[in-house]
Amino acid sequence: MATSFKYHDFTPVLPRRKRKPAQRPQLLTLVKQAAEELNKQDWNASCQRLLQDRLDALSVPPTKIVCLGLGSPCASANSRAQLAFLLELCKTTAIEHAQVALYDPVFSQEDAALFEQLGLTLLADKLASRFSPSSYPSSSFCLLRTAGIHSTAQQYYGCRIVI
């Protein structure tokens, strides 16, 4: 005896070409979500404590942050998480967003708009004369994603490497 099965509430899937593109949340919202995810994990608190212990050992606390090689927050979830970490670092060290300078050649216009919205300084060129070593005192903190650019940070920005 064959039983018949009826689909209730069946919605046919539209062909891709007729679908409306999904709305992507605003970039700032994605960064806030990344910050929430980081704060759920013990890793962020542990890392902030380690950094604070190291910073407390310095004779002069950092007053500026130079972040090189962050990546594009609009293109990468990892970059959004790193930006969220950088913003948490600002809270931990009491460094104002205006004292944070960022450079990465992959930054897009959308990234630049986000940084402006957050009050961060975007370096147009890592070798720009107005960002010479004399404009960043030895109390600058360098946040570097790539270990190979430590010497670049010291050479062009005069930054101390904290970690």
N, C-alpha and C positions, 0 to 999 in steps of 0.2 A: 504494500500500500504506500503510495507516494504521497508525501505531505507537501503542501505548498507553503513557501516562505514569502512573506510580504515585507518589503522594505517600508518602514514608516519613517517619516522625516528625512527622506533621502534628498540630498542636495547635489545635483550634478556639478562636477568640477568644470570651471570654464577653461577654455584653451588659454595658454600663457599670453598670447598676443592681446587678449581682451581683458586680462587682469589689470587692475590698477596697481601701480607700484606701491610697495609697503612704505609707510611713513617711518623714516628713521628718527629716533628721538634727537633732540638738540644735543650738540656736542658737550655742553656744560652739564646736561643731565647725565650723559654717559660717564663723565669724569666723576660726578657725585656718586653714581652707582658703583664705580670702581673704588672710590674711597670707602663707601659703606662695606663693600666686600673685604677690603683690606682690614677695616676695623673689626670685622667679625672674627678675624683670625688672630691668633696670639702672635704670629710672626711680626705684624706691624708694631705692636706694643713692645715686643722683645727687641726689635731692631731700633726703635726710638730710644729705649733705655740704653742700649749699647752705644748709640751715637751720643746721647746726652752724657754718659760717663766719660767718653773720649773727649767731648767738647769741654766738659768741666775741668779736665786736666790741663787745658790750654791756659796760658797766662793771659791771653787776649781773646775774648769770645768773638766768634765771627759776626760780622755786621752786614755782609753781602754774600750772596750765593751766585755762582756761575755754573750753569748746567749745560754741559755739552753732550751732544749725541742722544738726546731724549727720544727721537723718532717722532713720527707724525701721529698726534692723538686722534685725528679724524680717520686715519687709516689702520691704526693698530690698537687692539685692546691692551697689549703690553705697555705701549706708550701712555695710554690713559691711566693705567695703574701706576706707572712711574711718575706721572704728573701728579696724581693723587698723593703719592708718597712725598713728593717734593712739597706740596702744599701742607701736608702734615708736618714735615720738617720745619717749615716756616713757623708753624704754631709752636713746635717744641723749642725752637731757638729764639722765638720772638722777633724774627726778621720779617720786616714788612715786605709785601709782594713787590713794591716799587724797587726794592733792593735786590731783586732776583733778575738775572740776565740769562737768556737762553739762546743757544745757537745749534742749529742742525740744518744742513742744506736741503733736507727733505720736507721742511715745513711748508705747508700750503697756505693759501690765502685764508682758508677756514681756520687753520691753526693760529695764524696771526691774529685773526679776529677774536678767537678764544683767549689768547694771551693778553690782548688789550682789555678784554672784558674782565679778566682776572687781575689786571693791574701789573702784569709781568712785563719786563723789558725784553723785546726781541732784538737780538743783535743782527744787523743786516749782513755783516761779514765778520768772521772771527778775527780778521786782521785790521779791522777798522781803527783808524788812528785815535778816535775819541774813546776807544776801549783799550788803551795802552796799559801796561803794567802800573803806571803811575795813577791811573784812575781807579784801580782796584788795590786797596791796601792789603798788607799781609794778613789782615783779619778776614779775608774772603774765604769762603768755603766752596770747594769745587765738588760738584756732583757729576760724576763721569760714568757713563754706561760702558764705555770701552776702555779697557786697561791700557791699550796702546797710546792713548792720548794724554796720559799723565804728563809727559814731558812737554807736550803742546800747551797744556794749561799753565805749567810753570814758566815756560818760555814766553808766551804771549800775554798771559794775564798776571803773572807773578803770584799765583795762588799757592797756598799751602795745601798739601794733600793730607787730609785728616785721617783717612782710612787706608 
